[in-house]
Amino acid sequence: MFKTRILLLIISLVFSGQLFAKLPVSVQLWSVKDTLKNDFNGTLKSLAEMGFDGVEFAGDFGPYSHNPAALKAKLSELGLVASSAHIGFDALSENTIDSTLLFYKTLGVTTLYVPWDERAWHPEGVKSLVKELTKVSDYATRFDMKIGFHNHNKEFNAFNNATFWDYIASNTPKTMPLQLDIGWVNYAAKDPIYFIKKYPNRTLATHIKVRTIEGSNLSPIIGENDIDWPAIIDTLESHGNTKWLVLEQEEYPSGLTPLQSVAKSKQNLDKILLGL
């Protein structure tokens, strides 16, 4: 009787999709920044219709810049949530950090990422960067939130017999998220799987992106190249403690609008996820 109940439970979970639930997919709103400026609510609606589970903010809140609760409600109306957000250190100063964290917490965001800092690939600057990251990361815990860092390509330049990324990861709290941008890691000719495994449980969200290289035949559309996305996503699930896949589209093939490019990449990513 007990075995029968277990079998029925497994069958129920399989058919409900809970046993093999896939990682939710968000979209970085920078991908459609111009479209968003022209029609904020309409753009969110279009993204929701593509099947995205969430959006990652990059500083544009449309008509809701002073009303995060209303923006959260709008997202909910569309079946979306705020998966995360990119934010600069200017919004994390001693004078601004409390109001910044309160704004995002009201919006429903639990994890923020600093997306760019030129100190990250400077031999002396990187030392002050990790101190500042550690400081704001620790402070965010008061709000039950996390603040992490996002890479571009230069973080993978050689430094101290490793890379700047290794220095940043090794000199910040192990609880601080590292938002690995797969497109930029590949652009730097490094192996994203290696870095996901090297710093386990820190890739809470990752940017799923293709960054083309001048002179190559790479397509900026996800799924149109020989990038081994299944292996990368499997590693994210097994080693990264990954909660979100964040699709980002920074390049658009000739003839396609940003929204059309995002839609095509999303369709291909859905096929990849179904095949896992």
RAFENUR-V559054 format. One record per pair of residues at least 24 apart in sequence whose ideal C-beta (glycine too) atoms are under 10 Angstrom apart, sorted by sequence separation. I is the first residue (numbers start at 1). J is the second residue. If there is no record, write none. Layout:
BEGIN
[[I	J] [I	J]]
END
This chain:
BEGIN
[[31	55] [36	60] [40	64] [61	85] [85	109] [112	136] [148	172] [177	201] [178	202] [179	203] [180	204] [182	206] [183	207] [185	209] [186	210] [187	211] [189	213] [208	232] [245	269] [25	50] [27	52] [31	56] [33	58] [36	61] [37	62] [54	79] [55	80] [57	82] [82	107] [83	108] [84	109] [85	110] [87	112] [89	114] [112	137] [148	173] [163	188] [165	190] [174	199] [177	202] [178	203] [179	204] [180	205] [181	206] [182	207] [183	208] [184	209] [186	211] [187	212] [208	233] [222	247] [25	51] [26	52] [27	53] [29	55] [30	56] [33	59] [36	62] [52	78] [53	79] [54	80] [55	81] [56	82] [57	83] [59	85] [81	107] [82	108] [83	109] [84	110] [85	111] [86	112] [87	113] [88	114] [155	181] [169	195] [174	200] [175	201] [176	202] [177	203] [178	204] [179	205] [180	206] [181	207] [182	208] [183	209] [185	211] [187	213] [206	232] [222	248] [25	52] [26	53] [27	54] [28	55] [29	56] [30	57] [31	58] [33	60] [44	71] [48	75] [52	79] [53	80] [54	81] [55	82] [56	83] [57	84] [58	85] [59	86] [81	108] [82	109] [83	110] [84	111] [85	112] [86	113] [87	114] [88	115] [89	116] [146	173] [148	175] [149	176] [150	177] [151	178] [163	190] [174	201] [175	202] [177	204] [178	205] [179	206] [180	207] [181	208] [182	209] [183	210] [184	211] [186	213] [206	233] [222	249] [245	272] [24	52] [25	53] [26	54] [27	55] [28	56] [29	57] [30	58] [32	60] [51	79] [52	80] [53	81] [54	82] [55	83] [56	84] [57	85] [58	86] [59	87] [80	108] [81	109] [82	110] [83	111] [84	112] [85	113] [86	114] [87	115] [88	116] [89	117] [112	140] [148	176] [149	177] [150	178] [151	179] [153	181] [156	184] [170	198] [174	202] [176	204] [177	205] [178	206] [179	207] [181	209] [182	210] [183	211] [208	236] [221	249] [245	273] [24	53] [25	54] [26	55] [27	56] [28	57] [29	58] [30	59] [45	74] [48	77] [49	78] [52	81] [54	83] [55	84] [56	85] [57	86] [58	87] [59	88] [82	111] [84	113] [86	115] [88	117] [111	140] [120	149] [126	155] [146	175] [147	176] [148	177] [149	178] [150	179] [151	180] [152	181] [155	184] [156	185] [166	195] [169	198] [170	199] [173	202] [182	211] [183	212] [220	249] [224	253] [23	53] [24	54] [26	56] [28	58] [29	59] [30	60] [44	74] [48	78] [49	79] [53	83] [54	84] [55	85] [56	86] [57	87] [85	115] [86	116] [89	119] [110	140] [120	150] [121	151] [146	176] [147	177] [148	178] [149	179] [150	180] [151	181] [153	183] [154	184] [155	185] [165	195] [169	199] [172	202] [181	211] [206	236] [220	250] [221	251] [22	53] [29	60] [40	71] [44	75] [47	78] [48	79] [52	83] [120	151] [121	152] [146	177] [148	179] [150	181] [151	182] [152	183] [153	184] [156	187] [157	188] [168	199] [187	218] [205	236] [220	251] [221	252] [29	61] [45	77] [46	78] [48	80] [59	91] [71	103] [75	107] [76	108] [117	149] [120	152] [121	153] [122	154] [141	173] [152	184] [153	185] [156	188] [163	195] [166	198] [186	218] [203	235] [204	236] [219	251] [220	252] [221	253] [29	62] [41	74] [44	77] [45	78] [47	80] [75	108] [110	143] [112	145] [113	146] [114	147] [116	149] [117	150] [121	154] [126	159] [151	184] [152	185] [153	186] [155	188] [156	189] [165	198] [166	199] [169	202] [203	236] [218	251] [220	253] [40	74] [44	78] [68	102] [69	103] [72	106] [110	144] [111	145] [112	146] [113	147] [114	148] [115	149] [116	150] [118	152] [120	154] [121	155] [126	160] [138	172] [141	175] [150	184] [151	185] [153	187] [154	188] [156	190] [165	199] [206	240] [219	253] [45	80] [68	103] [71	106] [72	107] [73	108] [101	136] [105	140] [110	145] [111	146] [112	147] [113	148] [114	149] [115	150] [116	151] [117	152] [120	155] [121	156] [129	164] [133	168] [137	172] [138	173] [152	187] [153	188] [155	190] [183	218] [192	227] [193	228] [205	240] [221	256] [41	77] [44	80] [67	103] [68	104] [70	106] [71	107] [72	108] [100	136] [104	140] [109	145] [110	146] [111	147] [112	148] [113	149] [114	150] [115	151] [116	152] [118	154] [121	157] [123	159] [137	173] [140	176] [152	188] [153	189] [162	198] [192	228] [196	232] [203	239] [204	240] [206	242] [208	244] [220	256] [233	269] [41	78] [66	103] [68	105] [69	106] [70	107] [71	108] [72	109] [109	146] [111	148] [113	150] [115	152] [120	157] [122	159] [123	160] [130	167] [134	171] [138	175] [151	188] [153	190] [183	220] [202	239] [203	240] [204	241] [205	242] [206	243] [207	244] [208	245] [209	246] [211	248] [65	103] [68	106] [69	107] [97	135] [101	139] [105	143] [113	151] [117	155] [121	159] [126	164] [129	167] [130	168] [133	171] [134	172] [137	175] [138	176] [193	231] [197	235] [200	238] [201	239] [202	240] [203	241] [204	242] [205	243] [206	244] [207	245] [208	246] [209	247] [210	248] [212	250] [67	106] [68	107] [69	108] [97	136] [101	140] [104	143] [105	144] [125	164] [126	165] [129	168] [130	169] [133	172] [134	173] [137	176] [151	190] [156	195] [183	222] [186	225] [192	231] [193	232] [196	235] [200	239] [201	240] [202	241] [203	242] [204	243] [205	244] [206	245] [207	246] [208	247] [209	248] [210	249] [211	250] [212	251] [222	261] [229	268] [233	272] [237	276] [67	107] [68	108] [89	129] [92	132] [100	140] [105	145] [127	167] [130	170] [131	171] [132	172] [133	173] [136	176] [137	177] [182	222] [192	232] [195	235] [196	236] [199	239] [200	240] [201	241] [202	242] [203	243] [204	244] [205	245] [206	246] [207	247] [208	248] [209	249] [210	250] [211	251] [221	261] [222	262] [224	264] [229	269] [232	272] [233	273] [68	109] [92	133] [94	135] [98	139] [101	142] [102	143] [104	145] [123	164] [126	167] [130	171] [131	172] [186	227] [191	232] [193	234] [194	235] [196	237] [197	238] [198	239] [199	240] [200	241] [201	242] [203	244] [205	246] [207	248] [208	249] [209	250] [210	251] [212	253] [220	261] [221	262] [223	264] [224	265] [61	103] [97	139] [101	143] [121	163] [122	164] [126	168] [129	171] [130	172] [134	176] [193	235] [196	238] [197	239] [206	248] [209	251] [221	263] [222	264] [223	265] [229	271] [230	272] [234	276] [64	107] [89	132] [92	135] [93	136] [97	140] [100	143] [101	144] [102	145] [104	147] [121	164] [129	172] [130	173] [133	176] [192	235] [193	236] [196	239] [197	240] [207	250] [221	264] [222	265] [223	266] [229	272] [230	273] [233	276] [89	133] [92	136] [98	142] [101	145] [120	164] [121	165] [123	167] [127	171] [151	195] [183	227] [192	236] [196	240] [220	264] [221	265] [222	266] [223	267] [224	268] [229	273] [91	136] [92	137] [94	139] [97	142] [98	143] [119	164] [120	165] [126	171] [182	227] [195	240] [196	241] [219	264] [220	265] [222	267] [223	268] [227	272] [230	275] [61	107] [97	143] [101	147] [121	167] [130	176] [186	232] [193	239] [196	242] [219	265] [221	267] [222	268] [223	269] [229	275] [230	276] [57	104] [89	136] [92	139] [100	147] [120	167] [121	168] [182	229] [185	232] [193	240] [221	268] [222	269] [223	270] [229	276] [92	140] [120	168] [221	269] [223	271] [87	136] [119	168] [222	271] [223	272] [57	107] [97	147] [182	232] [222	272] [117	168] [182	233] [57	109] [180	232] [27	80] [29	82] [56	109] [149	202] [26	80] [54	108] [148	202] [182	236] [26	81] [28	83] [54	109] [56	111] [57	112] [92	147] [148	203] [150	205] [210	265] [26	82] [27	83] [28	84] [29	85] [30	86] [59	115] [148	204] [150	206] [151	207] [180	236] [209	265] [24	81] [26	83] [28	85] [29	86] [56	113] [58	115] [148	205] [150	207] [208	265] [25	83] [26	84] [28	86] [146	204] [153	211] [208	266] [24	83] [56	115] [152	211] [87	147] [180	240] [208	269] [84	146] [178	240] [180	242] [177	240] [182	245] [84	148] [86	150] [113	177] [115	179] [177	241] [184	248] [208	272] [112	177] [113	178] [114	179] [177	242] [179	244] [181	246] [183	248] [84	150] [111	177] [113	179] [115	181] [177	243] [182	248] [183	249] [184	250] [112	179] [179	246] [181	248] [183	250] [111	179] [113	181] [183	251] [181	250] [30	115] [28	115] [113	204] [113	205] [115	207] [84	177] [86	179] [111	204] [110	204] [111	205] [113	207] [84	179] [150	246] [84	204] [83	204] [84	205] [28	150] [83	205] [56	179] [111	243] [110	243] [111	244] [113	246] [56	205] [54	205] [56	207] [28	181] [84	243] [83	243] [84	244] [86	246] [83	244] [83	245] [84	246] [81	244] [83	246] [28	205] [31	209] [26	205] [28	207] [28	208] [26	207] [27	208] [28	209] [23	205] [26	208] [23	206] [25	208] [23	208] [56	244] [54	244] [56	246] [58	248] [53	244] [54	245] [55	246] [56	247] [53	245] [54	246] [56	248] [52	246] [52	247] [50	247] [47	247] [50	259] [23	233] [52	262] [22	233] [47	259] [50	262] [51	263] [23	236] [46	259] [50	263] [23	237] [49	263] [50	264] [52	266] [22	237] [31	246] [43	258] [47	262] [50	265] [51	266] [31	247] [43	259] [46	262] [47	263] [50	266] [51	267] [23	240] [26	243] [31	248] [32	249] [33	250] [42	259] [46	263] [50	267] [26	244] [27	245] [28	246] [30	248] [31	249] [51	269] [23	242] [24	243] [25	244] [26	245] [27	246] [28	247] [29	248] [30	249] [31	250] [47	266] [51	270] [23	243] [24	244] [25	245] [26	246] [27	247] [28	248] [30	250] [31	251] [50	270] [23	244] [24	245] [25	246] [26	247] [27	248] [28	249] [31	252] [23	245] [24	246] [25	247] [26	248] [27	249] [28	250] [35	257] [36	258] [22	245] [34	257] [35	258] [36	259] [34	258] [35	259] [32	257] [33	258] [32	258] [31	258] [32	259] [35	262] [30	258] [31	259] [32	261] [31	261] [32	262] [31	262] [28	262] [31	265] [27	262] [27	265] [27	266] [25	266] [25	269] [25	270] [22	270] [25	273] [22	272] [23	273] [22	273] [22	274] [23	276] [22	276] [20	276]]
END
